[in-house]
Amino acid sequence: MPFDGRLLAGVSVLAAVVEGGSFVRAAEALGMSASGVSRAVSRLESRVGVRLIDRTTRSLTLSDEGRRFYEQVGPMLAGIEEAAVDASGSLSAVRGRLRVNLDPFFSRLVLAERLGVFLDRYPDLSLELITRDRIGDLVADGIDVAMRFGEPPTSSLVSRKVLETRILTVAAPAYLARHGRPKRPIELARHACIQFLNPHTARPFDWEFHKGHKVLPVKTTGRLLLNDVGALLKACAAGAGVAQVMAMGADELLHQGRLIELFPEWSGEMFPLYALYPSKRHPSAKVKAFIDFVLQTLH
């Protein structure tokens, strides 16, 4: 299939549809009509010989073939954009729209109040945050970068560790006054332990305690199972039981005395935060700027 300007134009329209999530948004971004965008995508599909987008009355999603196609051409389009920016003498320009997929806890309790500083730093950039419990399909959803806690799943995504936070075992003073303070992790077997759901396994996280190279697993039970970190912290601070939490989100409650850390000598377990983006190339300037901002903010 010969390459020409019409093919490149069709690919550019497809990218706008993926990033915008609809023909209407793509049309607004490109200065075209929605029907013109639809025709351009149809012409591209005829050109490559496969359906690239599955259309319903309510949504547009990349087909399996479309996803593979976009994963291949997306980095090429990014390269063309970088070359154009380079030619203009501003390779590091941070502009356009940045779509970020965030863990709800990280967005609400850690990053939200700092976003104004990021936007002030880059006046030519618009930021769209999507908070989800699961990472989803970054390519099909038109996401530039995602931030997720835990080891990343094996995939074609590029992952970069941003930080590690300690896992703490905590309880409220009111709970400890009623039930006593455990002196050793093994004593948690007789305490009410708030369980947290692992979204990847649909089972509660196992409780472990780390001291140097020593790992101590402890079987815990509890009648309260949660899948929201904010709710976990509030329930624990209200005296519902003992919980294992990330130090990053519990600092203020600990400082205020609303939570008390148990077994500080067994708090060596670390939980990572990763940035993930759907490209095997270097991240775009806007993605790199966001990752760098998070690094600067949290260190």
TAVEN-V895075 format. One record per backbone hydrogen bond with DSSP energy under -0.5 kcal/mol. NH is the residue of the N-H (numbers start at 1). CO is the residue of the C=O. Records with the same first field share a line. If there is no record, write none. Layout:
BEGIN
NH = CO + CO
END
This chain:
BEGIN
8 = 4
9 = 5
10 = 6
11 = 7
12 = 8
13 = 9
14 = 10
15 = 11
16 = 12
17 = 13
18 = 14
19 = 15
20 = 16
21 = 17
26 = 22
27 = 23
28 = 24
29 = 25
30 = 26
31 = 27
32 = 27
37 = 33
38 = 34
39 = 35
40 = 36
41 = 37
42 = 38
43 = 39
44 = 40
45 = 41
46 = 42
47 = 43
48 = 44
49 = 45
50 = 45
52 = 50
54 = 61
55 = 53
56 = 59
61 = 54
63 = 52
67 = 63
68 = 64
69 = 65
70 = 66
71 = 67
72 = 68
73 = 69
74 = 70
75 = 71
76 = 72
77 = 73
78 = 74
79 = 75
80 = 76
81 = 77
82 = 78
83 = 79
84 = 80
85 = 81
86 = 82
87 = 83
88 = 84
89 = 86
90 = 85
93 = 90
95 = 93
96 = 124
98 = 126
99 = 97
100 = 98 + 128
101 = 145
102 = 100 + 130
103 = 147
107 = 103
108 = 104
109 = 105
110 = 105 + 106
111 = 106
112 = 107
114 = 111
115 = 111 + 112
117 = 114
118 = 114
119 = 115
120 = 116
121 = 117
122 = 118
125 = 122
126 = 96
128 = 98
130 = 100
131 = 129
132 = 102 + 130
138 = 136
141 = 137
142 = 139
143 = 138
144 = 99
145 = 99
146 = 276
147 = 101
148 = 274
150 = 272
158 = 277
160 = 275
162 = 273
163 = 273
165 = 271
167 = 269
168 = 166 + 245
169 = 262
170 = 168 + 243
171 = 260
172 = 236
176 = 172
177 = 173
178 = 174
179 = 175
180 = 176
182 = 180
187 = 184
188 = 185
189 = 186
190 = 187
191 = 188
193 = 191 + 221
194 = 192 + 242
195 = 224
197 = 226
198 = 203
199 = 197
201 = 198
202 = 198
203 = 198
205 = 196
207 = 218
208 = 206
209 = 216
210 = 266
211 = 214
214 = 211
216 = 209
217 = 215
218 = 207
220 = 218
225 = 223
226 = 195
232 = 228
233 = 229
234 = 230
235 = 231
236 = 232
237 = 233
238 = 234
239 = 236
240 = 235
242 = 192
243 = 170
245 = 168 + 243
247 = 166
249 = 246
250 = 246
251 = 247
254 = 250
255 = 251
256 = 252
257 = 254
258 = 253
259 = 253
260 = 171
262 = 169
266 = 263
267 = 264
268 = 210
271 = 165
273 = 163
274 = 148
275 = 160
276 = 146
277 = 158
279 = 277
288 = 284
289 = 285
290 = 286
291 = 287
292 = 288
293 = 289
294 = 290
295 = 291
296 = 292
297 = 293
298 = 294
299 = 295
END
